[in-house]
Amino acid sequence: MTDLAAHELRVLVAVERAGSFTAAAEQLGLTQSAVSHAVRSCERKTGAVLFDRGRHGARPTPAGSRATAQARHILRLLETLGGEARGAAGGEVAGTVRIAAFRSAAAHVLPAALVRLTARHPLLTPEVRIVPDIGRGTTGEVADGRADLAIATLDVGGATDAATGGRPGLVTVALFDEPYALAHPVGAADPRALPLVDWTENCSSYTRGWWAEQDWIPRATVDAGDDSVVLSMVARGLGMAIMPQLTLRDAPDTVAVTDLGPRRPTRKVGYVTTPELARTLAVRALIRELRSTVPVLGAAGAAGSITA
C-alpha cells in the first residue's frame, strides 16, 4: 500500500469533523475538488470506503471512523515531535497537553495537579475538555485521538471495549477508589424515605449491581442534567441522592452526607492514555503530578465528614 501523506490524514479528520467535503474545504482553505481527490486517494490506498456521500453530506463508515481516529493519533504524534526533540535536547517540556475529564474530576483532581505542572513546566499549556461520564466518556476521547490523557472511571479490568472503540492496548491506570454516599437535606428524619433525585451519568456498571440489590431505593422522581444540579435540588429539600464523593465535595451546608455501609458501591478513578503518548515528556510530566495529587485528596478521594 502506498503511504498515506500527512495532508491526506488532515483532510480525513476535517471531513469527519465538518460533516461534508465543502465545509472541510472551507476549514482547510482548499477547493472542494481537492478535498474530494484526497479522500478518494485515501480510500484507494486503504482499500475501503471511508465516507458515505449523499444529500446529508459525508458521514464516516465504520472503516472511516476507525481511519479518522488513527489519523488523529498519527497527526498528534507528528505535532509533538518537535517539542519532544527539543525537550530531550534541553530538558524543557513545552507545547500542549490535551486532557479530557468528567466534571467532578476536573473540579477536584485536576486543579492541584495542573498548578504544579505549569509551575514546573511554564512552557507547557494544558487544554482541558469536560466530557460527560456516559457512553464512551473520556476514554473514548483518547481512543479517538481527541485527548492525550483522560481522567476516567474504570471498570475492574480497565477501559471497556465499547469505550475504546475497538482500539487495543490503551494504558489504563487506577489512581484511587471513590465510594458513594447518601446525600440528603440536613435534619431529614428518614433520608431513605425521601424521593430520589438522579442524573444520567450516575447509572454505570460499577453501581448497577449494588443498586439492583437495594429494595429501599425508589425510581427517580427527577432526572437532572448533571451532578451539580442534583446537589442543588437536594439542598433545597427536593429529595435524596446517591453520589460519588468527589461530587460531594461541592455539597453546601444544607446537605448532609450519610455513609452507605461496608458494602457501599465504589468506582475506580484513573487515567487513560495511549502507549505512544505515555512516553512523551508532556504526558509523563502530567502523570507524575496526578499521582502526587492522590494523597492530597485523602483516602479514596473522600469528601468532608460523613455520618454513619
Secondary structure, 3 states (H helix, E strand, C coil): CCCCCHHHHHHHHHHHHHCCHHHHHHHHCCCHHHHHHHHHHHHHHHCCCCEEEECCEEEECHHHHHHHHHHHHHHHHHHHHHHHHHHHHHCCCCEEEEEEECHHHHHHCHHHHHHHHHHHCCCEEEEEEECCCCCCHHHHHHHCCCCCEEEEEEECCECCHHHHCCCCCCEEEEEEEEEEEEEEECCCCCHHHCCEEEEHHHCCHHHHHHHHHCCCCCCEEEEECCHHHHHHHHHCCCCEEEEEHHHHCCCCCCEEEEECCCCCCEEEEEEEECHHHHCCHHHHHHHHHHHHHHHHHCHHHCCCCCEC
